[in-house]
Amino acid sequence: MTSLPVTNSSPAQNFAANLLAAFAKAGVRNVFLAPGARSQALAIAAGQLAAVKKINLHVRLDERSMGFTALGMALANSEPSLIITTSGTAVANLHPAVLEAHHSGVPLILLTADRPHELRGVGANQTTNQVGIFSDAVRDCFDVAAPEGKESEVAAAIELVEQAIAKSMGFDGNQPGPVQLNLAFREPLSATSPDAAALNPNLNLPKQRIEQPEFAMLDASLPTVVLAGAGSGGEAVELAEAFGWPLLAEPSSGARAGANAIIAYRRILESSELVGEIRRVIVFGKPTLGRAAIRLLFKEEVEVVVVRSKVMGHFDVSRRAAQVVDEIAIDDDVDFEWLERWRKVDQDIRQAQSQDGSLDRASLVDAVWAATSESDQLLLGASRLIREADVSAPAKPIRVFSNRGLAGIDGTVATATGIAMALPEGTTRALIGDLTLLHDASSLVIDPADGELNIQLVVGNDGGGTIFNGLEMADQLDAATFKKLFTTPQQVDLWHLAQAYGWNYVRVESNPELEQALKTPARVLIDVRLEN
């Protein structure tokens, strides 16, 4: 291990330099920093590494927004994002992104600076209990005592890096996710040496644990459907096509493609006689969008088989899974007549859908899907539009992302920014509602260091939260009460909002205008005025 001598001028800086150098040596490329006093040693070390291009350093004002940008980056490249914050509320502001990362299996490593132990619980400034602040939403929380300048602290820093990367990536066989290193520092809080870029630590990263997969041998005669939720990916497509089963894939699943995809599956599950004939559901990922699909899992006559997700964690909402497995085989050939019947009903429903040329949610979804190529990426916000996409989006092999771990609207603009930073080759297009945009408006702040990101925020603007119109309370309450309690009406001038943050702005009021707007490069907010 090559390192500079321990300096007693600032044990904090020596520890931070060795820690950050080890992360860079391990291949952690993207570091996100929100400046602060207690974390200054970490910031200086990160700056030294960034100056020689050993890491990419992204500086942000708002820790909440930064957390989701880091999450978007990790979503897109499947590598851990490193996050640096100072103490106090700065740490708490990471909580929404940490929760989403926990539930969707996204690797994040949090370096949360803290006061030394003697200053905790005595009213010291910007000090709260940061140990356990994320509860069980982190894979592990390491509470690291303030360094004192001992030789052993260099080895301890390197060991922390090895453990954090292994746990965040799920090398121990568990679901990937966030890890917290809570780092106490005493004054002097920083120095200019040692130079983290000059360090060359030796690491011994553990390898991914390879476990023996669990197989299920299934009866081929049972009428079966494949239900693909968020995080499913191509494995759901491959299995459905291999065995000739209908594929019911949510738009955020990454599996809405291929010849077996049944686009109108929600309407079939709500009304077709085919529903009563289903005797098995094979579940991939985390389905969250359709009540009819979830109700299917509770039917006593339906066998539920769950394919273990590498990222989304355990899914068995009905507590009826007969088997939770890694791979599936069948004992005989499948009768393809079952699939053909689903295809026929699906085709009939889709042909019966009327299109009158109005600019509505269905035409918005169609236009976005048509504009998005295999070199692009699409982020779906947790709004009414993702449900419209579940009803009408065509089968197309495009990269689709979404925060469906907790399915919240928080941080969607920041997540899209992180995806665009990770995948700059194509267009990153985010299809979101107006309230989703406003909830994360602070993430419109542009960092010039990020460059001219090719990102489109396609906003379905209906003046408020119409997502609640289809739920029970819409029928139970009078219109005024419903509007006050649930709709959250808004009249924000999105042109002024875009101008304030330096984004291009396009207002769309017709389908031809929408088609043209979706060709706009660079950072653009496309304000789509929906007719219903």
Buried (B, 14 or more C-beta within 10 A) or exposed (E): EEBBEBBEEBBBBBBBBBBBBBBBBBEBBBBBBBBBBBBBBBBBBBBBBBEEEBBBBBBBEBBBBBBBBBBBBBBBBEBBBBBBBBBBEBBBBBBBBBBBBBBBBBBBBBBBBBBBEEBBEEEEEBBBEBBEBBEEBBBBBBBBEBBBBBEEBBBBBBBBBBBBBBBBBBBEEBBBBBBBBBBBBBEBBBBEBBBBBBBEBEBEBEEEEEEEEEEBEBEBEBBBBBBBBBBBBEBBBEBBBEBBBBBBBBBBBBBBBBEBBBBBBBBBBBEBEBBEEBBBBBBBBBBBBBEBBBBBBEBEEBBBBBBBBBBBBEBEBBEBBEBBBBEBEBEEEBEEEBBEBBBEBBEEBBEEEEEEEEBBBBBBBBBBBEBBEEEBBBBBBBBBBBBBBBBBBBBBEBBBBBBBBBBBBBBBBBBBBBBBBBBBEBBBBBBBBBBBBBBBBBBBBBBEEBEEBBBBBBBBBBBBBBBBBEEEEBEEBEEEEBBEEBBBEBEBEBBEBBEEBEBBBBBBEBBEBBBEBBEBEEBBBBBBBBEE
